[in-house]
Amino acid sequence: MFVILPQMKKQHQILVSIGSNLGNRLENLSRATVIIHEQIASVVKISKIYETPSWGFESAAFYNAVLLIHSNKSPQKILSQLLKIEKQMGRVRTQEKGYEARIIDLDIISYENDIITTENLQIPHPRMQDRNFVLLPLKEIQPYWEHPILKKTVAELLEVTKDSSVCKVVHVLASPIENLGLQQYNYIAIEGNIGAGKTTLATKIAEDCNAKLVLERFADNPFLPKFYKDQNRYAFPLEMSFLADRYQQLHDDLAQFDLFKDFIVADYHIFKSLIFAKVTLNEDEFRLYKTMFDIIHRETAKPDLYIYLYQNTERLLSNIKKRGRNYEQEIPAQYLEKINRGYLDYIKSQTHLNVLIIDVSDLDFVKRQEDYVFLLNQIKNKINNK
């Protein structure tokens, strides 16, 4: 069972057409793709590069491709940022009617199944069905895509289009997400303190990398609200129930996959149970608890990479307040600091564990794409240096 929490919003799938017929066309497309990924949204897929004759005017042939990007931004925001990239790369849009040669051309083809008609933006692109240089690369990366107005698949649009221009494949590029090489690992666990952003990051990576997602079902635990009101009374039943539930969920969810073939991203691992228990339980309770934990831990699949998101206490408290779960609002700073120390001490003692610690105290990988790319590059560097 995969559980996406209510506050988690699935990223939008957006198709962007890119083209160039001035200068080093391949370099222009490659550079534009990298800038989009680093500044706007995750570039998940890129079609092959097609050389196509200029469309609607006499000029040098174009290189064209289609990108699939993921983002939570509005279509208007995406358009605004694409236009900034065009300007950044040297394109000057004029008020004159008609087509012209250009160093880079970036157009939104579709935004989910939305239909948008404004003065500055039309989605789906009003002329995409008449252009082989859009339809051919689109079919390559989204073969089942359907036009929300014409109600035809991209394959059907290709059959009826009046465009007879010949488009030939000239280059193949890997998308920035594909270049990460995350699939070298079969199982990644992302951990962190309460409010560190582990669920958000796990969800984004799973969506971008087409991974299987396993999220902790902590919101279902009936002892949690009681624990925050009376820790001494409810600590032991809370930690035992968490341990049992985490083991059961990992056992059930991971059993659905092939740990040697599937790519799995989880927002927790069972050893977090030991860390929280050491903070919340008294000495006698913890000894009993650890006996049970050691038995269960031996039977639990171990992640190939364990990522710990460190965040300072001030930022944790701010995040907890923003997400607004009533039973979390009274969590004391001292408790969060003990949990942070518990994680770091445990990680240091586990010399066999493949661990990546990332300080995210000053990062916002939801609102700032560059922060998310920074995290992805940290993981890539870990892969390259393993």
ABEGO torsion letter per residue (X at the ends): XBBBBAABBBBBBBBBBBBBABEBAAAAAAAAAAAAAAAABBBABBBBBBBBBBBGBBBBBBBBBBBBBBBABBAAAAAAAAAAAAAAAGBBBBABBEBBBBABBBBBABBEABBBBBAABBOBBAAAAABAAAAAAAAAABAABBBAAAGBBAAAAAAABABABBBBBABBBBBAAAAAGAAABABBBBBEBBGAGAAAAAAAAAAAAGBBBBBBAAAABAAAAAAAABAAAAAAAAAAAAAAAAAAAAAAAAAABBAAABBBBBABBAAAAAAAAAAABBAAAAAAAAAAAAAAAAABBBBABBBBBBBBAAAAAAAAAAAGBAAAAABBAAAAAAAAAAAAAAAAABAABBBBBBBAAABBAAABAAAAAAAAAAAAAAAAAX
